Amino acid sequence: MPEDNEDKKNRILDAATSLFAKRPFHKVLLDDVAQAAHVGKGTLYLYFEGKEELYLAVLFRNFSKLIERIQDNIAKNENDPKAQLTGIIEELIKSLYNHAAFYELLRGAIVSLPDNNRWSGERAKLYKLIENVLRSGIEKEVFSDSHPDLTALYIPGIVRSVCLRRPEAMTTEDILRHAGGFVLEALRPR
């Protein structure tokens, strides 16, 4: 049975994800991606204009998967806003701290995140998920926050800052404990 275009595109994205996670952007060649995906280099250009577009497609797919994991966590912890918020922070930290491609992008060393409708929609989805968890927690009197819309923007910013600095003496679990505790303490009703 012939491989459909979506399967081939996903195979290319999988290969590129693996390579970008192991090497800096400038050291990943499209020839390497084609070889790892078992396609001809020309096939890459059927799906992507160049390396930067491929890289951004990898990031977009990973960001979309992050949002799916956050949605799953929220559903799994339906009546527990603290667990939902802790899960959001955990997913953000895992995605940003442990994945080289995201880390490189955060540092601004490669390309800037595009500001188009597709990316804006995904970012808005993330912020809305966080805001809804905060509002649910406020309604249940678990959280106190006069501006959950702003706090929804702060939380990814806090995680991003920690991931950019990458404290050497701390593990991902240390950072998760601290970030989660910091945010939950700030939201604790007084």
Backbone bond lengths (Angstrom), bond angles and torsions (degrees), N, CA, C in turn:
res aa  C-N    CA-C-N  psi(-1)  N-CA   C-N-CA  omega(-1)  CA-C   N-CA-C  phi
1 M - - - 1.450 - - 1.529 108.43 -
2 P 1.337 118.01 130.37 1.460 119.90 -178.27 1.528 111.51 -68.85
3 E 1.310 114.14 146.94 1.461 120.99 -179.99 1.527 108.92 -75.23
4 D 1.345 117.14 132.73 1.464 117.55 179.12 1.527 110.14 -81.39
5 N 1.315 114.56 165.58 1.462 120.75 -174.93 1.525 112.63 -60.49
6 E 1.325 117.26 -37.69 1.467 120.10 -178.68 1.531 110.87 -66.45
7 D 1.335 116.70 -38.80 1.468 120.19 177.18 1.530 110.89 -63.61
8 K 1.317 116.23 -42.66 1.458 120.38 -179.71 1.530 110.13 -65.38
9 K 1.328 115.83 -43.69 1.473 120.18 178.79 1.532 110.15 -61.10
10 N 1.327 117.14 -42.44 1.469 120.54 178.65 1.525 111.49 -65.18
11 R 1.319 117.23 -36.63 1.462 120.24 177.38 1.524 110.23 -64.29
12 I 1.332 116.74 -40.06 1.463 121.11 176.98 1.531 109.71 -64.58
13 L 1.332 117.15 -45.09 1.469 120.84 179.56 1.528 111.32 -63.77
14 D 1.330 116.68 -39.17 1.474 119.90 177.70 1.524 110.69 -62.31
15 A 1.319 116.16 -45.67 1.475 120.37 -179.97 1.522 110.25 -63.68
16 A 1.323 116.84 -44.26 1.462 120.43 -179.83 1.528 110.80 -64.85
17 T 1.325 117.32 -40.47 1.469 120.81 178.41 1.516 110.20 -58.25
18 S 1.315 116.06 -46.34 1.462 120.80 -179.69 1.527 111.29 -62.07
19 L 1.318 117.19 -44.11 1.463 120.33 -178.63 1.525 112.08 -69.43
20 F 1.337 117.98 -43.15 1.467 120.73 179.58 1.530 111.44 -66.22
21 A 1.322 117.07 -26.69 1.468 120.32 177.96 1.526 111.62 -74.14
22 K 1.340 116.88 -23.47 1.463 120.75 -176.86 1.517 113.57 -98.69
23 R 1.333 116.78 -24.51 1.463 120.61 -174.51 1.530 110.56 -134.10
24 P 1.312 116.19 153.40 1.471 118.65 173.84 1.531 110.54 -63.53
25 F 1.296 116.09 156.18 1.467 123.61 -177.99 1.528 111.75 -47.72
26 H 1.326 116.91 -49.35 1.464 120.32 -174.20 1.531 113.51 -67.95
27 K 1.331 117.35 -15.33 1.466 119.94 -179.41 1.526 113.29 -97.78
28 V 1.331 116.80 -3.94 1.465 120.20 176.51 1.532 107.51 -92.39
29 L 1.314 115.65 120.42 1.467 121.68 178.78 1.524 109.09 -99.70
30 L 1.310 116.07 147.20 1.465 119.52 177.03 1.525 111.24 -61.67
31 D 1.323 117.43 -30.61 1.469 120.28 174.41 1.525 110.76 -59.40
32 D 1.336 116.45 -40.33 1.470 121.01 179.07 1.525 110.93 -65.10
33 V 1.329 115.96 -41.98 1.468 120.27 179.64 1.522 109.54 -63.62
34 A 1.322 116.86 -46.44 1.462 120.83 -179.83 1.528 110.87 -59.67
35 Q 1.312 116.06 -44.56 1.465 119.61 179.88 1.529 110.99 -63.48
36 A 1.333 117.27 -44.98 1.472 120.62 -179.65 1.525 112.04 -66.06
37 A 1.334 116.92 -30.34 1.467 121.09 -179.86 1.531 112.15 -88.55
38 H 1.335 116.23 -4.98 1.469 122.22 -178.84 1.527 111.55 59.88
39 V 1.339 114.51 46.31 1.466 120.98 174.81 1.522 107.83 -134.61
40 G 1.309 115.62 163.88 1.452 119.66 174.49 1.520 109.93 -75.05
41 K 1.318 116.69 153.37 1.457 120.27 -179.52 1.533 111.23 -58.49
42 G 1.326 116.41 -36.89 1.459 120.46 178.36 1.519 112.52 -60.35
43 T 1.328 116.68 -30.55 1.464 120.65 178.94 1.524 110.78 -64.09
44 L 1.328 117.06 -34.69 1.471 119.97 177.96 1.523 110.44 -57.13
45 Y 1.338 115.19 -40.12 1.460 119.79 -176.86 1.534 112.93 -73.33
46 L 1.320 117.36 -12.13 1.465 119.73 172.50 1.531 110.72 -72.02
47 Y 1.326 115.60 -25.22 1.463 121.05 -176.06 1.530 113.66 -109.09
48 F 1.324 116.85 -28.92 1.470 121.42 -174.16 1.527 109.48 -138.93
49 E 1.340 116.13 140.29 1.467 120.31 -179.34 1.521 112.59 -70.43
50 G 1.318 116.98 -27.25 1.458 120.59 -178.73 1.516 110.19 -176.51
51 K 1.313 115.08 -171.16 1.462 120.84 -175.06 1.530 112.13 -64.98
52 E 1.329 117.45 -40.36 1.456 119.38 -179.06 1.533 111.01 -62.95
53 E 1.315 117.15 -43.46 1.469 119.98 178.38 1.530 110.70 -64.19
54 L 1.308 117.48 -39.82 1.464 121.41 176.92 1.524 110.25 -62.26
55 Y 1.314 116.33 -45.31 1.465 121.71 179.38 1.530 110.95 -59.77
56 L 1.326 116.00 -45.27 1.462 119.89 179.72 1.530 111.02 -66.57
57 A 1.317 117.28 -33.83 1.467 120.38 176.35 1.528 110.64 -65.34
58 V 1.327 116.60 -39.28 1.464 121.08 175.83 1.526 109.50 -61.32
59 L 1.320 116.47 -47.50 1.460 120.53 -179.72 1.523 111.80 -63.05
60 F 1.324 116.37 -42.29 1.465 120.08 -179.66 1.523 110.62 -62.88
61 R 1.314 116.06 -43.95 1.473 119.56 179.59 1.521 110.06 -63.35
62 N 1.331 117.65 -42.86 1.468 120.47 178.47 1.524 111.12 -64.80
63 F 1.319 117.65 -38.87 1.465 121.75 178.66 1.527 110.25 -65.68
64 S 1.325 116.69 -41.54 1.466 120.95 177.76 1.531 110.98 -62.99
65 K 1.328 115.90 -39.97 1.473 119.53 177.36 1.530 110.87 -66.85
66 L 1.328 117.42 -35.97 1.464 121.58 175.22 1.525 109.84 -58.68
67 I 1.309 116.60 -46.79 1.463 120.21 179.61 1.525 110.77 -62.67
68 E 1.313 117.89 -39.79 1.472 121.07 177.07 1.533 110.87 -61.65
69 R 1.335 117.02 -42.92 1.478 119.56 178.47 1.529 110.86 -64.14
70 I 1.323 116.80 -39.04 1.465 120.46 178.12 1.524 109.92 -64.72
71 Q 1.323 117.47 -43.04 1.468 120.81 178.21 1.531 110.64 -61.65
72 D 1.327 116.81 -41.42 1.470 120.90 177.81 1.528 110.74 -62.00
73 N 1.332 116.52 -43.30 1.460 121.19 179.19 1.533 110.80 -62.60
74 I 1.314 116.50 -42.96 1.465 120.46 179.75 1.529 110.18 -62.01
75 A 1.323 116.32 -44.04 1.471 120.10 179.08 1.531 111.41 -65.12
76 K 1.325 115.92 -40.65 1.470 120.57 -178.95 1.530 111.63 -64.92
77 N 1.306 117.62 -33.58 1.470 122.63 -178.10 1.530 110.43 -110.37
78 E 1.325 115.13 44.62 1.462 123.48 -170.21 1.530 115.07 -47.83
79 N 1.296 118.46 -40.73 1.466 121.13 -175.12 1.523 113.53 -106.17
80 D 1.324 117.16 18.07 1.460 120.52 -176.09 1.535 110.46 -131.71
81 P 1.349 117.20 85.90 1.460 119.77 -177.79 1.530 113.91 -58.02
82 K 1.342 117.71 -33.44 1.471 119.50 178.08 1.528 110.48 -63.55
83 A 1.323 116.75 -45.79 1.468 120.52 179.00 1.526 110.28 -65.39
84 Q 1.320 116.90 -37.67 1.459 119.97 177.84 1.528 110.93 -62.57
85 L 1.331 116.05 -47.40 1.464 119.92 -178.16 1.526 111.21 -67.14
86 T 1.318 116.90 -41.26 1.465 120.29 176.55 1.524 110.36 -61.18
87 G 1.331 116.88 -39.90 1.460 121.28 177.67 1.520 112.32 -64.11
88 I 1.327 116.84 -38.61 1.468 120.77 176.99 1.523 109.76 -62.33
89 I 1.322 116.20 -47.96 1.461 120.55 -179.33 1.529 109.97 -62.17
90 E 1.317 116.65 -42.01 1.468 120.58 179.10 1.531 110.95 -61.13
91 E 1.314 117.29 -45.93 1.470 119.98 -179.95 1.525 111.34 -64.33
92 L 1.325 117.33 -40.21 1.462 120.19 177.64 1.530 110.85 -62.23
93 I 1.320 116.24 -46.48 1.466 120.00 -179.28 1.521 110.75 -63.50
94 K 1.326 117.20 -47.29 1.468 119.94 179.68 1.526 110.92 -58.71
95 S 1.320 116.37 -43.74 1.463 119.88 -177.49 1.514 112.58 -68.57
96 L 1.315 116.79 -40.46 1.458 119.73 -175.35 1.525 113.32 -87.03
97 Y 1.307 117.37 -38.83 1.459 120.86 -173.56 1.523 112.42 -79.34
98 N 1.318 116.12 -32.99 1.460 119.42 -172.11 1.527 115.15 -102.73
99 H 1.318 118.57 -0.60 1.451 119.77 -177.59 1.519 110.23 -118.16
100 A 1.296 114.51 116.26 1.464 121.35 -174.12 1.526 112.22 -59.24
101 A 1.320 117.68 -37.67 1.470 119.29 -177.40 1.519 110.57 -62.88
102 F 1.322 117.13 -45.95 1.467 120.06 177.18 1.518 110.33 -64.18
103 Y 1.316 116.33 -41.55 1.464 120.17 -178.70 1.529 110.77 -59.97
104 E 1.316 116.76 -46.01 1.462 120.52 179.75 1.525 110.61 -61.17
105 L 1.327 116.43 -41.39 1.454 119.68 179.70 1.526 110.22 -65.12
106 L 1.319 117.07 -43.28 1.460 121.22 -179.85 1.516 111.49 -59.08
107 R 1.327 116.01 -38.03 1.459 119.69 -179.72 1.517 111.16 -68.81
108 G 1.334 116.65 -16.02 1.453 120.07 -178.98 1.513 112.21 76.85
109 A 1.325 116.71 15.50 1.456 120.17 -175.54 1.520 112.59 -77.41
110 I 1.296 117.60 -17.78 1.457 119.66 -172.57 1.525 111.27 -111.16
111 V 1.286 115.73 -76.57 1.461 122.41 -176.41 1.515 107.71 -139.78
112 S 1.300 115.41 160.86 1.456 117.27 175.63 1.517 108.69 -92.50
113 L 1.307 115.23 149.06 1.450 120.94 -179.47 1.519 108.95 -62.41
114 P 1.313 116.87 128.31 1.462 118.16 -177.54 1.524 110.79 -65.38
115 D 1.306 114.89 151.30 1.453 120.01 178.20 1.519 107.32 -114.21
116 N 1.314 114.61 72.80 1.453 118.90 177.39 1.527 108.73 -119.80
117 N 1.305 116.46 175.61 1.462 120.34 -175.17 1.521 112.74 -61.10
118 R 1.313 116.79 -36.33 1.467 120.16 -178.39 1.528 110.56 -64.33
119 W 1.339 116.70 -50.18 1.461 120.80 179.38 1.519 110.72 -68.29
120 S 1.323 117.01 -42.75 1.467 120.22 -179.96 1.520 110.49 -59.34
121 G 1.315 116.79 -40.34 1.468 120.83 178.51 1.518 112.42 -63.42
122 E 1.321 116.99 -41.92 1.468 120.29 179.39 1.527 111.03 -67.89
123 R 1.339 116.88 -42.01 1.469 119.37 177.98 1.520 110.39 -64.26
124 A 1.330 116.80 -42.00 1.468 120.46 178.88 1.524 110.57 -61.91
125 K 1.322 116.73 -36.66 1.463 121.17 178.03 1.532 110.39 -62.58
126 L 1.330 116.23 -43.86 1.465 120.49 178.73 1.527 110.58 -60.91
127 Y 1.322 116.76 -50.56 1.468 120.24 -178.54 1.522 111.31 -61.69
128 K 1.333 117.70 -37.96 1.466 121.25 -179.39 1.528 110.40 -68.43
129 L 1.318 117.38 -39.02 1.467 120.32 176.78 1.532 110.41 -59.15
130 I 1.327 115.86 -46.49 1.470 120.32 -179.94 1.521 109.68 -64.58
131 E 1.314 116.98 -46.07 1.468 120.33 -179.64 1.521 111.41 -60.16
132 N 1.325 117.51 -41.57 1.472 120.36 179.59 1.524 111.70 -63.99
133 V 1.324 117.32 -38.60 1.469 120.47 176.38 1.531 109.56 -64.11
134 L 1.312 116.60 -43.52 1.468 120.26 178.93 1.533 110.67 -61.94
135 R 1.317 117.15 -45.50 1.467 120.65 -179.85 1.528 111.25 -63.71
136 S 1.315 116.60 -38.60 1.472 120.38 176.25 1.522 110.29 -62.57
137 G 1.324 116.53 -42.73 1.461 121.02 178.20 1.519 112.40 -65.07
138 I 1.320 116.83 -36.88 1.465 121.00 177.52 1.527 109.48 -66.46
139 E 1.316 116.07 -44.46 1.464 121.69 179.17 1.531 111.37 -60.19
140 K 1.329 116.37 -37.43 1.474 121.58 -179.71 1.525 111.86 -86.94
141 E 1.328 116.26 3.54 1.461 123.95 -179.90 1.525 113.51 60.85
142 V 1.329 115.30 29.75 1.458 122.65 174.92 1.525 109.34 -89.96
143 F 1.352 115.82 -32.90 1.454 122.46 179.20 1.524 109.43 -120.60
144 S 1.315 113.80 156.67 1.455 121.24 171.26 1.522 106.45 -129.35
145 D 1.326 116.10 123.96 1.458 120.16 -177.25 1.522 108.38 -161.80
146 S 1.314 115.90 122.41 1.464 119.60 -179.30 1.529 112.47 -81.44
147 H 1.336 117.65 -15.24 1.469 121.04 -179.56 1.528 111.02 -140.46
148 P 1.338 117.43 70.53 1.469 118.77 -179.77 1.528 112.95 -61.65
149 D 1.333 117.14 -24.08 1.459 119.77 177.08 1.531 110.84 -65.45
150 L 1.329 117.38 -38.66 1.471 120.82 177.32 1.530 111.07 -74.11
151 T 1.309 115.99 -41.74 1.467 119.92 179.79 1.524 110.31 -60.45
152 A 1.324 116.90 -35.46 1.469 120.98 177.87 1.529 111.14 -61.99
153 L 1.315 117.02 -27.44 1.463 120.92 176.03 1.528 111.27 -82.48
154 Y 1.333 116.10 -35.00 1.471 120.78 -177.80 1.527 112.50 -65.77
155 I 1.318 116.47 -42.14 1.472 119.66 -171.31 1.531 111.69 -57.91
156 P 1.335 120.02 -52.21 1.477 117.79 176.62 1.537 112.04 -61.66
157 G 1.334 117.33 -32.10 1.467 120.74 178.07 1.518 112.23 -65.09
158 I 1.325 116.55 -40.68 1.472 121.14 177.43 1.527 109.74 -61.99
159 V 1.325 115.68 -48.14 1.468 120.16 -179.49 1.529 110.02 -62.44
160 R 1.317 116.84 -43.21 1.465 120.88 179.40 1.528 110.85 -58.46
161 S 1.327 116.69 -43.99 1.473 120.55 -179.19 1.520 111.73 -60.93
162 V 1.313 116.52 -45.23 1.470 120.33 179.90 1.523 109.97 -64.06
163 C 1.325 116.33 -42.28 1.463 119.62 -178.66 1.526 111.89 -67.60
164 L 1.312 117.11 -32.84 1.464 120.05 176.63 1.522 111.91 -65.96
165 R 1.307 116.82 -37.01 1.469 121.10 -176.73 1.523 112.25 -83.68
166 R 1.316 117.53 -25.41 1.466 124.07 177.98 1.529 113.01 41.77
167 P 1.318 117.72 69.92 1.476 119.16 178.72 1.525 110.84 -56.27
168 E 1.323 116.56 123.78 1.467 121.53 -173.11 1.518 113.90 -65.95
169 A 1.309 117.11 -35.76 1.458 119.73 -174.33 1.526 112.69 -81.94
170 M 1.323 118.03 -1.15 1.463 120.30 -175.67 1.518 111.21 -112.55
171 T 1.330 114.73 143.37 1.457 120.67 175.13 1.532 108.85 -89.55
172 T 1.307 114.89 169.89 1.461 119.65 175.70 1.527 109.98 -58.33
173 E 1.327 116.71 -39.09 1.469 120.82 -179.70 1.533 110.75 -65.35
174 D 1.335 117.40 -39.54 1.474 120.71 176.83 1.529 110.22 -59.96
175 I 1.305 115.51 -45.17 1.466 120.26 -178.44 1.517 110.10 -66.42
176 L 1.322 116.64 -41.89 1.464 120.30 177.88 1.527 110.94 -60.13
177 R 1.320 116.59 -47.44 1.476 120.57 179.63 1.526 110.72 -59.17
178 H 1.317 115.87 -46.33 1.458 118.98 -177.93 1.533 111.68 -67.45
179 A 1.321 117.16 -49.18 1.467 120.39 -178.22 1.527 110.59 -61.88
180 G 1.340 116.16 -45.65 1.459 119.63 178.61 1.514 111.77 -61.20
181 G 1.333 116.51 -46.24 1.465 120.77 178.76 1.512 112.03 -63.10
182 F 1.318 116.69 -40.98 1.466 122.16 179.87 1.528 110.82 -61.14
183 V 1.321 116.18 -48.97 1.461 120.59 -178.14 1.521 110.74 -67.92
184 L 1.330 117.37 -45.28 1.471 119.71 -179.30 1.524 111.28 -63.68
185 E 1.320 117.18 -37.24 1.477 120.13 178.45 1.529 109.50 -66.15
186 A 1.317 116.93 -41.16 1.472 119.46 179.98 1.524 111.96 -64.81
187 L 1.324 117.25 -28.28 1.456 121.17 -178.12 1.525 114.06 -94.00
188 R 1.334 115.88 -4.96 1.470 120.07 -176.89 1.529 110.16 -62.33
189 P 1.340 116.37 131.73 1.472 118.49 177.26 1.517 110.63 -60.75
190 R 1.306 117.14 138.57 1.466 122.33 -178.98 1.506 110.31 -94.85
